[in-house]
């Protein structure tokens, strides 16, 4: 059951970052999100449409729709102008909210509860957390957490969590033949919201963010989806504010 839920996360990461399960497996997941602010509302700068253009010129679009509850729906669209457009666009939907720790802003995201029909899977819905900033030039910079850094924090006893090993192959004949050969790790943080906030405050955000020493961001960078910025070589994905245009269908 756990594997089925994480496959849905991997699908989102694949759409979001154009990578297979072998690369997305080192992204950390969180049982609990960061604490929401006392007055939960969607950052007005976040709402609307955003567009990411890869180095090869392909575009990915991100839409954030605010709710009256302070949460938002996040819609990610890829394969808009891909080389193989015969099957149409790829779409993924998540829900979440924004919060902050000191001056650092975060998005706490999860697969939407309403999209699950199996109550047993719904119990295993966990969070992805990303750091973000919006520049004066209307650019949304998303910074990923590092699986290796979170793994080390768990091993060092600084952060409550588990490291779970899963088989990459499906439970078919290949899965039986190669059981335990092709595996990947899930870094699963079990800390409470307040405990997670305390660790980020104590260790600083740099202790969590992916840099050029991480395999995952390096793969993203090679695909032209992001780059490394600043003296600490923090990985950024940059989206620019987009305007929705009406198009006639002929």
C-alpha positions, 0 to 999 in steps of 0.5 A: 500500500505504501508503494502505491501511494509513493508511485503517485508522488513519483508520477508528480515528481516525474511531471514536475521534474522530468525524471524517472523513479530512479532519480526521484527516489532520493527526495524526502517526504514528511509525515507532517508539514511545517506549522501553518501561520496563525492566519492562514492565507495564500500568498497573493504573489503566488496565485495565478500562472507561472511558466518555466522555460527549459534550456531547450526552449520547452515550456512547463506551466504552473497554476496556483488557485487559492481556496477560501480556507487559505489552502491552494490547489496546484496544477502542473502541466508539462509536455505542452510543446514536447517532441512527442505531443501525440498523447497530449499534455501531462497534468498533475494536481496537488494541494497545500499551503504556504508558511514560513520559518523566520524569514524563509518561505515554504510550500507544504504540498501533498496529493489531494485527499479528494483524489483518493478513492481507497481509504487505506491509501489516503492514510498514507498521504504525506507531504513534500516541502519546498523552499520558495521566494518571489523576486522583484522581477516576478520570478518564482524561485523554487528550491528543493530539499536534499535527500542526502542532507535529510538522510544525514540529519536522520542518521545523526539523530538531529531529525526524527525519521525513517529510511525505508528501502523499496524494490524499484521493480514491479511485483511481477516476474521481473520483480521476483527474479531481481528482488532486492537487486534494484532498490531505492531509499525513501527518506521519511521524516516523522518529526511533528510540525513544531519539531521540524520547525525547531530543527530548521531554526537550529540547523538553518535552511542551508542544512536542508537545501539541495546543492551541486553536491546532490545527484538529483539537482545535477540531473535536473540541471543537465536537463535544463530545468534549473541551475545552481546559484550563489556561493553555496551553489543552491539549486533553483528552478525559476518560473516567470509570471505568465498571463493567460491568453485566450486562443480561438479554436479553429 
